[in-house]
Amino acid sequence: MPNSLWDVSRKYVLRTYGCQMNEHDSERIAGLLEMDGLEQTESFEEADVIVLNTCCIRENADNKLYGQLGNLKKLKEQRPDLQIAVGGCLAQKDRDIIQDKAPHVDVVFGTHNVGRATDLLAEARVRGPLIEIIEESESFPSALPVKRDVSHAAWVTIQIGCDNSCAFCIVPAVRGREISRPYKQLVDEVEALAAAGITEVTLLGQNVNSYGRDLTLKLRGAELGQDAEYLAGETWVGGSHTARPLFSDLLRSVAEIPGIRRVRYTSPHPKDLRPETITAMSEITEVCEHLHLPLQSGSDEVLAAMHRGYTVDRYLKKVHAARNQIDDLALSTDIIVGFPGERDVDFEQTLEVAAEVRFDNAYTFVYSPRPGTEAAELVDKFVSPAVTSTRMERLRKVIERSRRLGNHSRIGRHEEVVVEGHSKRDPDMLTGRTRHNRLIHFPVKRPIRPGSYALVQVTAARTFNLAGELLEVTAAPKHRTRIPVVAS
C-alpha cells in the first residue's frame, strides 16, 4: 500500500514534448507518480492526473501546449477533480502566462522542480492551483525514481544547463548554468543500470563535450582531498590537474563497465569537440560509430550572428578528423533555415556544406523567435515564411538524397542490431536499431524479446530505414522484469 494521498486505483497520463532531456525527466516524473500509487493510462478520459512535460525550443511547441490545454478545459469542467500539471522548459519560461491563459491548470513546475511533482500535486489538492519555479538547482533527475518503457536502454544525465550564448537558444534561460555531475556518481549509476540488465546507455547534456570542465576548474590549484577522485575521476587525479573537460575519460570508464554493449551521447557542440573525444570514439568498441554534430548554418556570417563560436572551415576540419579516425562513421546534424538576416547566398552555402558532408540524417527547422533571446529582437531581419518554405524544401531534398545514399551503401552488409519490438505496421516484422542509429525491419518466424542483439543482413534500403534478413540472435536480454521503481 503506497504511503500517499492517492488511491491505488488512480491513473495518470504523461505527455512529453521536446528533446531527450525532457524524455529523461518524464521517466522520473512517471517513476514518482507510480511510487505514489498511480497507474499509467493513455486515455485522457480515464486519467485522474494529466502531466504535460513541455519544450520551448520552437514556436510550435507553444502552440501544441496551448492547443492541448484548450482541449483539456472541457474535460476539467466535466470532472473538477481531474488534476492538470504543466512542467518543463515552457513552464520555466512562461510560468505566469500559462496560468493566465489556462486557469484550469492545477500545477506549474519548472525544469528544476521535477523531484517535487507529486508533492505539488498533493499540495494543490488542498490549497488550489499553484506555481513553483526554482531558478537554479544542483540536483539531477537521475537521482529520482524511474519508470522506463524500454528495459534494455537508459539515458544518463551527465550535466544540466549550458554556458553558451547562442542567439537563437532559450535553453540557458530555462535550464540554468552548466553544472556537471560528479564523475564517480555517474560511473556508479551506470554500474547499477548494467546490473539491472541495461546494455545501452546514452549520456545526456546540453553540451556533453564540456562535461567536467566546471569540476576541474574548482579543483585546479586546490589541495586535492578525498573527494577529488569522486568529483573528477581517477585519470584526472593521477594526471596534470589542468582545468579540462572530462568527457573522453567518462566515455572510457562507462564503456569498461561489464554488461554495457553500446554507449551513445548527445548533444555535443562543434566548438568543443576535442581530439581526445574523437580518439576515444575510434578506440572504444562500445561507443557507437555515430556522431551528432549540429551545423545550424553553412554561412560564416550567419554562424557569427548566431554566436556559435566556429566557422564552416573549423566545422569541416572536425568532421574530416572524425571520419579519418572513426571507421564507418555516421554523421547527423541540426540545421536552422531562415535565421534573421539569412540571405540567398548564405542559404546556398548551407546547401553546399550539407551536400559536401553527406549527412546520414538531419533535423531541419525553420527559425522561430523565442522571446528572451537575442535573435528574437531582430524583427527587421526576419525572413518571410514564403522564402523559408522554399528554402526548407530545397534543403530537404539535399538531406534526403544523402540519407538514401547512406542507406543504400549498407545493402549487403551484416549489421548488429538491438531489437526494439514488432513493427507498428506489420506484426510479423521486427524493428531493430543499428550502431549507426538506423532503423531496420526484418521478418521473424519465432518470438525474439526486445533488448536482444542480432546479426541482420541488409537486403534493401529506403529513405528512412533499412530492410533485412535475420542471420542469428547473438545475445539475449539480461533483464527479467522491468526495473523496479525504487528511490535511490
N, C-alpha and C positions, 0 to 999 in steps of 0.2 A: 504494500500500500504506500504510494508516494506521499511524502511529507509536504503537502502543498495546499493551496486554496482550491485547486481544480478537482473536479470529479473525474474519475478514471475514464468515464465514457466521453469526455470532451474531445473534440477534434480540431485540427488546425490545417490551414493551407499556407504554404510559404512560396512566394513568387520572387524570383531573383532576376534583376536586370544588371547588365554590365559585364565586368571583367572577371577573371579567375579569382581576384581578391574578394570580390563580392560573393562568388560561389563558395569560397572558403569560409567567409563569415557566415553564410547561410547554413553550412554544415554545423557550425557551432550553435546558431540560433535554434536549429532543429534539435540538436542534442539537448539543449536547455529545456525546450518545450517538452520533449519526451521524458526527460528526467522528472518533469513536473506533472507527468501523468497523461499528457495529451497524445492522441494518435493522429497520424497524418492521413489526410484525405486530399483528393484532387478537386473536390466539389465545393464551390463557394457556398452552395445551399446547405451542405451538411456541416460546414465549419462553424465552430464557436469562436475561433480566433483566426484572423487573417493578417499575415505579416507580409509587407511588401518591402523587399530589400533593394534599394534604389541606386541608380548610377546617374551622374550628371555630366558625363563627358560630352554628349551631343544633345542638341535641342530636342530631337525626337524622344529622348529618354524622359524629358519633362512632359511631353505630350502623352506618352504612354501612361505615365503615372496618373496624371490628372484625368485622363480618359478612364482609367481603371477605377479611380476614386469616384468619379461621377457615376459609373455603373453600380458601384457598391452602395451608393447613397440610398437607393430604393430598398436594397436588401436590409440595410441598417434600420430604415423606418419600419419595415415589416418585423424585424427582430431586434429590438432595442438592446438585448443582452449580448448581441454579437460585438466582439471587440476587434477593432481595426488598428494596426500599428504600422507606421512607416519608419524605416530605418535606412542607414547607408549614406552615401555621399550627397544625394539630393536633400535628404533630411538635414544633414550637417549644414548645407548651404542655405536652404530655403525654409528653415525651421518655422518662422512665423507665417510665411506665405502659405505653407501647407495648411496650417490651422485656419487661416483666413479663408482660403478657397474651399477647404473641406472640413468644416467644424465637426463633422460626424466622425473624424479620426480621433481615436482614444489616446494614442501614444505616438509621439515623435521622438526618435532617439538617433544619435549620430554615430559616426564610424568608430568612436572611442567608447561607446556605451554598449557594445554587443553583449558583454557579460551581465548587463543589467536588464536585458529584455524581459525576462519573466517577472522579475521584481517590479518593473514599471507597469506591466500589465496587471499585476495583483494590486498595486497601489491605485491604479486608475479605476479599478472596480469599486474602490472605497471612496476615493477623492474626486473622481471625474477626470476629464481629459487633461493630459499633462505633456509638457515638453521637457526633455533633459538632454542637453548637449554639453559634452566635455570638449574643450578646445585642443588639449594635448593629453596624451597618456603614454605611459611607458609599459603598459600591459599589452599582451599579444593574444589574439584569438585562439592560437594553438593551445593555450593553457586551459581552455574551456572544454566541457564535454562535447562529444561529436556524434553525429549520426550521418553515416556515409551511404549513398545509394550504390556506390561501386566498392566492392570488397577487396580488390587487388591493387588499387591505386589511391594515392593520397597527395594532397597539397600540403606543403610545409611553408609557413610564412617565416622568412629569414630576416625581414626588416619591414618597418612601416614608415610611411611618409616619404618625402622627396625634397632634396635641397636644390634641384634645378629650377630654372625660371623660364620655361618655355612660354612664349607669349600667348599661346592658344589654350594652355592647360590649366584646369581648375584644381588638379589633384593636390598640389601643395597646400591650398587653402582648406581643403576638406579632409586631408589625411595627415596634415601637420609636417613637422620637420622630420628628417631622416633619422631613424633610431634602429640600430641593429640588435638582434637578439644575441645573447651570449653564445659563444661557439659550442661549448660543451653541452649546453641545453639543447641545441639543435641536434647534435650527434646522439644524445640520449633519446630524443624524441623519435628519430628515425630508427634507432635500435628497437624501441618499443613497437613501432609500426611493423618492422620486419618480423619481430617475434609474434605479432598478431596475424601474419600472413600477407602483409603488403609487400609487393615485389617491385612496384614502380612509384617513385616519388617525383613531384615537380616542386622545385624550390621557387618560392614566390617573393617578389618585391617590386616596388615601383621602379627601382634601378638596381637590379641584383648585382651588377658589376661592381658597385661601390660598397657592397656588404663588408662590414667590419672596419671601414675607414674611420668612423667615429670612435670605435672602441680603441683602435691603436693610437689615435690622436690623444685620447685620455691617458693611455698607458705610457706613451713615449716620454722618455726622460724621467719618469717616476720610478721610485723604488718598487720593484715587482714583488708583490706579495703572493699569498697562496691563491688569490682569486685571478691572477693574470692568466693562467692556463685555462681556467674556466671561461674567462671572457674572450680570449684571443686564440686559444688553441696551442698545442704543443709545438707545432712548427714555428710559429711566430716567437714564442717564448725562447726557443732554442736558437733563434736567428739573430738578426741585426737590430731588432726592436725599432725599426723605422716605421713611421706612420704610413700605412698602405692598406688597400683593400685585402680582405682575406678570402675572396670568393674562390679562387683556384684551390686554396688549401681545403676549403669546405667541400668542393667537388670531390677531391681525393678521399677525404675522410668518410663522406657519405657513401661513396662507391665501394669502399672497403668493408662495409657492414654486411655480414653474412645474410643472404636471403634477398638482398636488393639486386635486381637484374637490370633495371633501367632507371636512369636519372635524367630528368629534363629540368629546364629552368626558363623563367620569363618574369619580367621583360628586361632585357639589357638596354643600355644606352650606347650608341656607337662611339661617342667621345670617350667612354670609359671602358671599352672592350680592350683588355690588356693582352700582351703577348703570352703571359703565363696562363691565361684562361684558354686561349687557343691551343697552347701546348697541352694543357690538361685534357681538353676535349680530344685531342689527337692520340693521347696515350692511354686514356682510361676506357676500357671496353664497355663499362656500364653506362657511360654518358652517351646519350643518343646523338647520332650524326645529324642533328637538326639545330639550326641557329635562327632565331627570330631577331632580326636587326632592323628596327624602324628607320626608314629613309626619310619619310614625311614629304620631301621635295627633292627634285633633281636640279634645282637652281640655287647657286650660291647666294644670290641676293635674297631669295625667299628664306633660305636657311638662316641667314644673318638676321632677317626681320623676325624670324621665329625664336631667335636666341638658342639655336640648337648646339652651338659650340663645335661644329665641324664643317668642313667644306665637302663638296662632292668628291674631290680628289682624295681627301682623307678617308671618306667612307669607302670608296672603291679599293683603296690600299688595304683596308681592314678585311674587305670581302675577299680580295685576292690572297691575302695572308691566310685567312681561314680555309679557303678552298685548296691552297697549296699544301697545307699541313694536315687537314682532316679529310681522309679518304671518303669519297662518295657523300659529300655534304649536301644536305637540303637546306635551302635558304628561303625564309619568308620575311615579310615586311609589313609596315603600315605606311600609307600614303594619303596625304590630305590634298584634296582638289579645291582650288578657289580660295586659298588663303588671301586675306586682304592685300591688294596690290599685285597679285599674281597676274603677269602679262602673258600674252600668247607665247612669247619667246621663252618665258620661264616654264610654262607647261610643256612646250616642245622638248626642253631639256630634261624634264621629268620622264617623258616618254622614251627619250634616248637612253637614259640611265636604266629604266625598267627593262628595255629591250636588251641592253648590254648585259645586265646581271642575270636575266632569265630566272626570275624568282619562281620558286615552286608553288608559292601561294602568297597572296597579298590581301590585306584588309584595307579597302579603299573607302574613304569617307569624303563627303562634301563638307567643307568647313561650315561650322555653325558657331555663332558667337556665344561665349559663356560669360554672363555678367560677372565682373570682378577680375577678369583677365585683361591684359594689356591689349590684345588684338581686338577685343570687343569694342574698344574705343575708336577703332579705325573705320568708322562708319563710312566716311567718304571714299574709302578704298575697297569697300565690299564689291565682290564680283557678282554679276547678275545671275539669277537662277538659270536663265536660258543658256548662258555661257558655261556655267559649271555642269549643267546637264550634258551638253555636247562633249565637254572635256572628259567627264566621267565615263561616257560610253566609249570614247576612244581609248582611254586607259584600260577599261575592262577588256577590250579586245586584245590589247597587248599582253595583259596578265594572263588571260585565258589561253592565248597561244603558247606562252611559256609553260603554263601548267600542263597543257596537253603534251607538249614535247617532253617535259619531265616525266610524265606518267607513261608515255609510250616507250621511253628509254628503259622502263622496268620490265617490259614484256620479255618473258623467258627466264627471268631471274628467280632465284629462290629467296623469299623474304621471311624473316622471323616476324610473326605477328602475335600480339596478345589478344585473345578472344574477348570481345566485348558483349556478345549476345547475339540473338537472332535478328535478322534484318526486319525492319518495320514493315517492309513491303512484301517479303516472302519468308514465311516461317521455315522453309526448307533451306534457307541460306543463313550462314553465319557472317557476322561482321567482325573484322579484326583491325588492329592498328599496327602499322609497321613502325620501325625505329625512326623513319623519316616523318612520322605523324600523318602518313597517308592512310585513308580507309580502303580496305579491300574486302570484297564479298566473295564467299566460296560455298559451294554446296556441301552438305554433310549427310551421311546415312545413319549416323548414331549421335546421341547427345554428347556435347562437349561443354563442360562447365565454363562460364565466364571466368576469366583470370588464368585460363590455361594458355600455355605457349605452344605455338605450332609452326611448322615449316610449310609454306604455301608457295606454289609456283604461279607466277603471274602469267595469265593467258590472254588478257585483254585490258585495254586502258580506255577510260573515259575522261572527260574534262575534270570531274570532281572526285573520282575514285577509280579503283582497280578491280579486276575480276581475276579469280584464280582457282586452282585446284589444290585440295589438301594433300600434302605428302605424308606428314606424320605429326602426331602430337609429341612435343619434346619435353613438356613439363606440365604437371597437373597443378591446380591452385593449392596453396598451402592452408588457406583459411577454411575452417569447418563451418563456421557460422558468421553472421555479421558481427563486427567488432562491437562489444557491449558498450552501452552508454554509461560511462562512469566518470566521475570527476577526477581530474589529475592533480 
